[in-house]
Amino acid sequence: MLLCRNDPDILVGYELEMLSWGYLFDRADRLGYDLRSRFFAVPFRWRVFHYYFLRTIGNLQLLISRDIVNRTSEMARLFGIQFLEVLSRGSQFRVESIMLRMAKAEGYVALSPTPDQRRRMSAPECIALNMEPESMFCSYPVLVLDFQSLYPSICIAYNYCFSTCLGKLVHSCSHERIDFGCWKLKVPTSTLSKLRQHLVCSPAGVVFVDDTIRRGILPEMLQEILNTRIMVKKCMKEYASNKVILDARQMGLKLIANVTYGYTSANFSGRMPCVEIADSIVQKGRETLEAAIRMVNSHERWNAKVIYGDTDSMFVALPGRDKEEAFKIGAEIAAAVTEVNPYPVKLKFEKVYLPCVLQTKKRYVGYSYESADQREPIFDAKGIETVRRDTFYFCQRVQRKGLPRIGERVPYVIVCGEPRSTLISCVREPWELVRNPNLKLNYVYYVVRQLVPALNRVCNLFNLDCHDLFVQISGRSGASADMCSDCISDPMNSYLTLQCQLRDAERKLSCAIRLCQICSEYTHSPGFPEDGCVSIDCPVYFQRLLICDNFVASAKQFQQLTDVMFSTQ
C-alpha cells in the first residue's frame, strides 16, 4: 500500500546493493510513515539482519584478504601523508608530498596556477605510439617486450624537469617572456649562448639543460624511487617474514613513479601542469619505441618483424622459429635495445606467445611462456570476451573453451516475443522467466547477436563462419512427441531406461537441494524453486532449476510409459 501511493524510489532508492535500504527508515520518517513498528511485525524479518550480517562479515574478510590496512599504512608512511589521505586523495597529492619536500631542500617554490591559467595553457601536441595490428592467427612464436618504467626512465636519462626546462626552441631567440606551462618564462639570449654546449633538445622541440649544469628535481626524485624499489625487492627475498609489508612498499613506489608523468600532463585539473615537459616525455618515448622497432625489423639474423606496438611495448613475430630459439632471440633483442639507450632506459623481455591471436588494438589472446623450460602454457587474454565484464557468462565460457568468468553485470534476460516486437519489449527480469512458465528464453538472440559475433572475430581468421554452422544446426528437427514409436514398441527396455534416468535425476536434484541448504541454510522444495535462495549470481541456483525441470520431464515420460504398459495388459 505504501509503495502504491508513493514512488518506490523515494523510499528505498534504486537498488539494494547501493545501500538504499540503509536510508529506508529515515526517508519514511520524513514522509510521516511509521515503518519501525510495522517492520517488526513482518514475518522472516530476521533474514534482513542475516543478510547485512553476512555483508558485514564479507567486508571484513575482504579487508583482511586484500591486506588493505597494512598496504594503506605502508603507503601513508612511504609518501608522508595521513592514512585517510591515501584512500581519499588522488595521485597528484602523492607526487607533491614527495616532490615538494625535495624542492624545498633545494630552495625551490612550487607554482600554484589558477583555473584560468590552466585553461590558457597550450594544448598537448604529442601522443604515444599505438600501432594498429593486422588481425591474424600466429602459429609461430610472438615475443612480448616491454620498456621497464619508460616514462620515469626518460625523465632520468634526459633530465626532463620543471627546473631544467628553458622553453620551446622556436622561442629561444625571443626577448619577451614566453609561455611555459601555466606561467611565463624569460631566458636571456646571453644565458643561452653560455649554455649552448650543455643544451638538450627533445623531439617535441623543447630545450633542457643537461645534468652537468643542474640536476632536475623530478629526475632526482624518480631515481631515488627506482633505486629504493630495487632495494626493497631484494629485501623481500632475504626477509620472508616481512614479505607482505615490503611488497606493499615496493608497490607504492612503483605507483608513484608511474603517475609522475600524469602530474605534468594533467592540464584540466592538474596542480602544476606543464605541457612542454609532458610533450617531451611522450614524444621521446615514442621516438625510443620507433627506434627499437626499426632495429628489430632491420636485423638480418633475427629475421623478425614487429607486428604490434603500444606506448612502451612491442610484439615481435618470429616465423619458422621454435620456442627455444624465440627465448634466445628475445634476450638478444632486449640486450641490444637496452645498450643503445641511455641509462636507465631498459627493454625487458616479458614472455613468448605460442600460438596467439591478434584481433585489434589492445585485444589479443594466446598461450604464454615466461621461461624456456616452462612446459604448461598460461592462457593469457586481454580485451576479448573471456575477460570483458559486459559479456554474458555463456559467451565467455564458450569462447574460452573454443580458444583453449566474470558474470553478467546487468540482471536482465531477453525472452521470445511477438512477431515484429522490439528488443526492449522482450526484456524481463530473471525472476519473471523463472516464475512464469509461459516465458521462453530467446536463445536465438544470444547465439546470433552475441555468441556468433564473438566467435567469428577469431574463427574468421581461419576462414570459418560460425553463423553458417548455427543455421545448419538450427535447421535440424527433433522428435515432436515425448516418446518415439520405437521406445513405445519395446516397453520393458524403455521402462528400465526411464527408471534409471528418473533415479539419476532424483539423485542430482537431491544433491543440488542439499548444496543450497548448506550454503543458504534454507529448505528448498522441488515444487517451489523460488523459495529460499534468491541469488541470481549463483550458478547453482539455475542449475537446480534445470535439474528440477529434467526431473519433472523424466517423471512425465515414466508415467506416460507406465500408462501405456497397463493399458495394453
N, C-alpha and C positions, 0 to 999 in steps of 0.2 A: 504493500500500500504506500509505503514511504517512497519507494523508487518510482511508482506510477505517478505520484503527484509532483515529483521533483526530478530534475535532471540527475541521473546517476553519477555523472562526472563531478557534480557539485559536492556530492557526499563522499565518494570513495576514490575519485581520480580516475585515471585511465587504465591502470593495470596494477595488479598486486605486487609485482616484482619491483615497481618503483616506490615501494613502501607507502602506497596511498592509504592502506588500512591504518597506518600509524596516526593519521590525522582524522579518522572517521569520527571519533567521539568529539573532538574539538569542533569539527565542522557542524556536527549535529547540534551541539550546544549553541553555536552561533545562530543556527536556524530555528532554535526553540524546540528541539525534539529531545525527549528523554530516552536515549538509547541504552544508557548504562544499566538501568533496572531491567529493561526488556532483554538485554543481551544475556543475562544470567538465567533467563527462562528458556533460552534456545537449547534444544537437545544437541548433544555432541559438541558443545562449545569448547570442550577440552581439546578438540582437535586443532583449534586455532592456536591455543597456547603451545600444544605439542609441536605444531608446525614452526612457530617462531623460536621455540626452544632448539629445534634441530638446526634452524638457520643460524642461531647464535653460536651453537657448538661448531657448526661448519665454518663460520667466520674465524673463530679462534684457531681451528685446525689449519685454515689457510694461512693465518699469520705465522703459525709455528712451522708449517711445511715450507713456506716460501722464505722463512727467516727474515721477515720484514723488519722486526725490531733491531736485530743485530746489523743488518745491512744499512738501515737508516742511521743508526748510531755511528757506524763507521764513516758513512758519507758526511755526516754532520761534523765529526771530528776531523775528517780529511779536508773539507772545504772551509772549516772555521765558521760554520753557521749553526743556527739552532736546529733542534730535532724537527720541529714542526715546519721550519722553512724548507727542509729537504723535500717534504711532501707537498707543500703549498706553493712554493716559488718555482720559477722556471729556470732554464739552463743559463740564461744571461746573468741571473743573480749569482749563480755558482762561479761563472767565469770571473765576474767582477770581484767576488770575495777573495780570489787569489791574485788577480791582476792588480787590483788597487793597492794591496799591501806591498807588492813588488815595485809598483810605480812610486809609491810614497818613499820607499827606501832610496830610490834613485833621484828623488827631487822632482817628480812629475806630478801634474794635476790633471785629472781626467775631465773631459768636456761633458757637459750636461745639456744637450741640444733640446730645444723646444719642439713641440709637434709641428709648428710652422717651418722650422729649419729642416726638419726631416722631410717634409713634403717638397721643399725646394731643392733637395739634393738630386743630383743627376741619377737617371735610371741605370741599372746594370746593363752592360753591353755584351757580356761573355756568358756562355753556357758550357756545361760539361759535355764531353763526347758521349754520345749514346747511339751506337750503330743499330741499324735495322737488320736483323739476321734473316737469311733465307730459310724459309720453312722447309725442314728436311729431317730425314731419319739418318743418323750416323751409326753405322755398324762398326766403325773403326774408332780408335781412342780419340778422345777430345780432352785436351788439357785445360784446366782452370787455374789461372794465375792471377794473383791479386796484389796490388801495391799495399804494403803494410803502412797504415796510418798516412795516406798520401798527402792530404792537406796539411796536417801538422808537420810532416817531414819537409814539405815545400817551404813552409814558414821558417823552419830552422835552417834549411840549406841555403836559402836565398835572402835571409834576413829581412823578411817582409813584416813590417810593423808600423804602427802609428808614428813612432818616434824616429823612424828611419826613412819615411817617405818624403819626397820632395815635389810631389805632384806629377802631372802628366807631362810627357816630353814636348808636346806641342805648345805648352805654356812656359817652357823653360826660359825663353828669351823675353818674356813679358816683364815689364817694370811695374805692373799693377798687381794687386792682390788677386790670386787665382782661387778657383773653387777647390776645396779639399774636404771631401766628405760633407758634413753639415756646416762646415766653417770655412774660413778663408785662410790662405797661406801666402806669404810673400818671402821668396828666396832671392837675395841679391845675386846679380849676374857674376859679381866678383867671387862670391862663395862657390858658385858652380864651377868657375874656372879653376879654383884651387883644388876642388874635389874631383876634377874630371877623370883622374886615374883610378878613382875609387867608387865610381858610379856604376850601378847595375840597372839595366832597363828590362822590365818584364815584358812578356809577349803582348800585354794589354797596353803598352806604351806608357807605363808609369815608371818613374825614376826612383831608385832607392840607393842609399849608401851601403857599402859592404861592412862587415863586422870589424874591419880594422879601424874604422872611424868611430862607429858606435854600434854596440850590440843592442838589438831591439828588445823591448820588454816581452812581447809575445814569443819570439824565438827562445829567449831565456826561460820563460815560464814553461813552454812546451818541452824544451829539452830536459828540464828538471822532472817534469811529469813523466815523460817516457823512460828516463833513466830510473826513476823511483819505481815505476811499474815493473821494469825488468828485475829490479832488486827484490820486489815483493813476490814475483812469480818464482824466483829462485828460493826464497824463504818458504814458499808453500811446499816445495819438495823436501826441505830439510826439517820443517816443523809440522808434522802431520796433525798434531793435536790442535793447532791453531789454523787449520786449513780453511775453515768456514769464514773466520774473521779476515784472514788475508785475502781470500777470494773476493769478498765484498770490497776490500780496499783497492785491489787491482782493477776491479770492475768500475769503481768510481773514478779512478784515474783515467781509464780508457774513455769513459763517457765525457769527462771534462775536456780531454784532448780532442775528441771528435766534434764537439759542439763549439769549439773556439772559432772556426770559420764562420759558423752561423751567427756568432756575435758581431762579426764585421759586416755581414751581408743583410742583417735584419733591418731593411730600410723603412718598414712601416711602423713597427713597434720597438725598434732597437733602442738600446740605451746609449750607444755611441757607434752608429754605423758609419762605415767609410767605404764607398763604392770603389774607390781606387784600389784599396787593398783586396777587397773581395774579388774584383775582376782579375787582379794579378794572380791570386791564388788559383782561381778556376781555370784561367787560360794557361797558366803554367802546368797545371795538372793535365789539361787536355793535350798540351804540347808533349808532355812526358809520355802519355799513353800512345799518342800518334807515333812518336819516335820508336817506342817499343814495338808497335805493330809493323812499322817499316823494317826494323831489324829482323823480326821473325820471318816476314814474308820474303825477304831478300836473301836469306841464308840458304845456300845450296845444299849443304849436308843435312840440315834438318828436314828440308822438303816439307815445310809446314805452311799452313795458311790460317790466318786469323779470321774466324767466321762470325765473331760477335765480340763487341766491346762495350762496356758500360761504366763510365765515370773513372773507376780505378781498377777494373778487372777486364780480362780478355779470355776468350775461349779459342784455343788453338787446335785445329784438326790435323791429324796425322794419318792420312790414308795409307793402307798397306802395312801399318806397324802393329806390333802386339803390345801387351800391357807392359812387359819388362822394358822394351825399347822406349815406350812412352814415358816411363818414370825417369829413365836416363836423360832423354831429350828435355823433359820438363825441368830437371835440375840444372841442365846446361843453360837453358833459356833464362831461368831465374838468376843464375850467376852472371851471365853476360849482360843482361839489362841492368842489374844492380851495379856492375862495375863501371858502366858509362855514365851513371848518375851520381851526383854528389851525395855525400853522407848527410843525413841518414835515410835518403830515399832508397827503398829496398823492395824488390819484387819477390813475392813469396809464392812458391809452388804449392797450391792447395790440394788438388785431387785430380783424378782421372775419371771421366765418364766413359763407360763401355758397356752397352751402347747408350745412346741418348737420342732424344727428340727435341728439336728446337721449333717452337711454334711461332712466337713473335717476341718483341722486346719484353724482358722480364717474365717470360713464360717458357719454361723448359722442364724436362724431366729425364731421368736416366738412372742407371746403376753406377754408383760412385765407389772408387777405391782410393784410400788415403795412403796406402803403402804398397810396395811391390809384392810383399809376402802375404797380403790380405787375400783370403780365399773367398769368403762370403761377401758379396757386394751389399751396399746400403741403398735402399730405394730413396732417391732424393728428388723432390719435386718442388717447383716454385711457380706460383701464379696459375696453375691449372686447377681443374675442378676437384682434384683429390685433396687440395689444401685450401681452396676458397671457402669462405663461410657463407656465401649467398647461393649455394647449390644444394638441392635436396639430397638426402643421405643415400638413396638408391643409386643416383647418378654417380656419386663419389665412389660407392662400393664397386659398381660395375666397371668404372674406368680404372680404378686401382687394380682390379683383377685382370682387366684387359691389357694394361701395360705391364705388369707382373703381378679422421672422421670428425667430421665435425658436424654436428647435427644441424637440421634446418632451423633457422632462427625465427622465421615468421610462422606462427601457428595457424595455417590455413591449408585447405586442400581444394582441388578442382574436381568437381563431380560432373557426371553426364547431365546435360540439359536438353531443352527442347531444340529442334532444328532451327538454325539461324539465331540462336541465342548468343548474347555477348559473353565474353570471358568473365567479366565482373559479376554477371548474374549466376555464374556457376561456382562462385567462391563460397565455401562453407567452412565453419569451424570443424576441427577434428571430432568434437563431441557429437555434432549433428550427424556425421557419417556413421559413427559408432551406434548411436541410439535409433536412427531412422533406417529401417531395412529397405525402404524404397529408394534410398540414395545409393548410387554406384560410383565408385572411383573412376574418373576419366583417365584410364591408363594410356589411352592413345595420345592425350595431350602431353603427359610426362615423357612418353617414349619419343614422340615426334618433335616436340618443342625443346626438350632439354637433354634427354639421353642421347638421341641420334646426333644432334649438332656437336655435343661434347666428344663423342667417339669419332665423328667424321674429321674433326680437327687433327686427329692423329692418324686415323685409318686412311684418309685421303692421300697422305704421303706415300702409302703403299698401293695406290690406285684401287682402293676398296671403298664401297659405298654401303654404309650400314642401313640407309633408308631403303635400298632395294631389298636387302635381307629381311627387313621388317615387313615389307609388302608381301614377300613370299611366305613368311611365317604366318602373318595375319590372314592370308587367303585360305589357309587350311581350315576345314570344318571338322568339328569334333562330333561326338555322339549326341544325339538330340534327346535321348531318354536317360534315366538314372542307371538303368541296366540294359545291356545289349541282349540280343536274342541268343547268342552263344552262351552267355552266363545263365540265362533262364533255362536253356535246354539241358544244362548239367548242374542241377540244383545242389547236389551233395558237395561237389568240389567248390562251387561258389559259396555254399554255406560255411565251409571250413575257412575259405579265404576271407570272407567278410567277418567271420568271428575273430580271426586273428587281427584284422585291421581294426575292428572295434575295440579289442583288448589293448592294442597298441595305442590307439587314440585316447582311450580312457587312462592309460598309464601316463602318457605325455601330459594330459590335462591335469592329472593329479600332481605331477611334478611341478608344473607351472603354477598351480594354485599354492602349493607348499612353498615355492620360492617367493611368491608375492607375500605370503603370510610371514615369512621370516623377515622380509625387508620392511614391510609397512605395518606389521602387527595387526592387520585386519583380516577378517574371514571373508572369502570370496565365494560366491555361489555361481556355478556354471550358467544358470539361467539369467543371472543379472551381472554381466561383465562390467557394468559401470560402477558397481559398488566398490567401496574400499579405496584402492589406489586411484589417484586422479592425475598422475604424472604422464603427460603425453610425450615427454622426452625420454621415457624409459622404453627400450626396445622390447622388454619382457611383457609389457602391457599389451602391445599389439600382437606379440607372439601368442599370448594367452587367448586373445580374441580369435586369432586364426585357428588355433588348436580347438577352441570351442566350436567353431563353425565346422571343422573337419569331423569332430566327434558327432555333432548333430547329423551331418550328412551320412556318416557311416551307420549311425543308428537307423536313419531313414531307409537306407539301402538294405540293411539287415532285416528290418521289419517288413519291407516290401517282398524280399525273398521268402521270408517266413510265411507270409500270407499266400504266396504263390504255391509253396510246398503243401500247405494244409488244404488249399482249395482243390489241389489235384488228387488228394487222397480220398 
